[in-house]
Amino acid sequence: MSTLELEGRRAVITAAASGMGRAGAEAFAAAGADLVLVDIDQDGVTRVATEIGAQHPDRTVVGLRADLTDPLEARRVVAEAATTLGGLDILWNHAGIFGDNDFEQITPEAYALCMNLNVQSGVFATAEAFAWLRQSDAPSVIFTSSTSGMMGATGSPLYSTAKFAVVGLTKSLALRYGQYGIRVNAICPGLVETPMANHFFDPAGADKGLIDAGRQRLMDHTALARAAAPSEIAELALFLASSRSSYISGAHIPIDGGYTAGIPGRKPLP
């Protein structure tokens, strides 16, 4: 398989200023794609687009700012991206946020923020994208869910609710739009070393005791006993964006070091 397996493909990646989104942008560009990167962090997404563009001067790499909690913004930025790229083949809805973990004191504002960014943003971005994707000969939509969208999560039931919704949306859209050749899949990462990672264990991301204890609990239930690098998640996104996964649609794929496989043993095998 050519290393330029996305040659000529046009892709949009949301939440691309850091972490998995940035790693995905780097992988997609290296594979030959032209890119529009979207993030609420204007300086961050501009910097990432400039850096990747300098590494791949034969690619179009553009950074756009959008507040994806606003459905009009989600639609606008996809339309602008597709116009800029002259069409659209790949949409990776990666934007998300960890939800409030104080369930009994949850506020309507906290609920709206979590659901709007994790679910609504992908709904409206993808709704806008479909008219463009139907014109592609190899269209692919990718959502970022989570292992918390496959099994319950005590840390933030609200986050788990949102990520389960993303899996349901993925499967429903795959069924509805398969007739147009549009594949729709979801990635379900476990713990990944990103700027958001520590917030899963401490909402402020600052209490080392809480963070260390939370990480240890998670690693005790992870077969490989480590977190993922963002680049490892990006490789799965690249696979789902490419023709290598041409018969995969409606799937939600865990990439979690064995976290969802069960409870591992830590004693040497006989």
Sequence and secondary structure as in RCSB ss.txt:
>XXXX:A:sequence
MSTLELEGRRAVITAAASGMGRAGAEAFAAAGADLVLVDIDQDGVTRVATEIGAQHPDRTVVGLRADLTDPLEAR
RVVAEAATTLGGLDILWNHAGIFGDNDFEQITPEAYALCMNLNVQSGVFATAEAFAWLRQSDAPSVIFTSSTSGM
MGATGSPLYSTAKFAVVGLTKSLALRYGQYGIRVNAICPGLVETPMANHFFDPAGADKGLIDAGRQRLMDHTALA
RAAAPSEIAELALFLASSRSSYISGAHIPIDGGYTAGIPGRKPLP
>XXXX:A:secstr
  TTTTTT EEEEES SSHHHHHHHHHHHHTT EEEEEES HHHHHHHHHHHHHH TTS EEEEE  TTSHHHHH
HHHHHHHHHHTS SEEEE       S GGG  HHHHHHHHIIIIIHHHHHHHHHHHHHTT SS EEEEE  GGGT
S  SS HHHHHHHHHHHHHHHHHHHHHGGGT EEEEEEE SB STTGGGGT TTS  HHHHHHHHHHHHHT TT 
S B HHHHHHHHHHHHSGGGTT  S EEEESTTGGG     S   
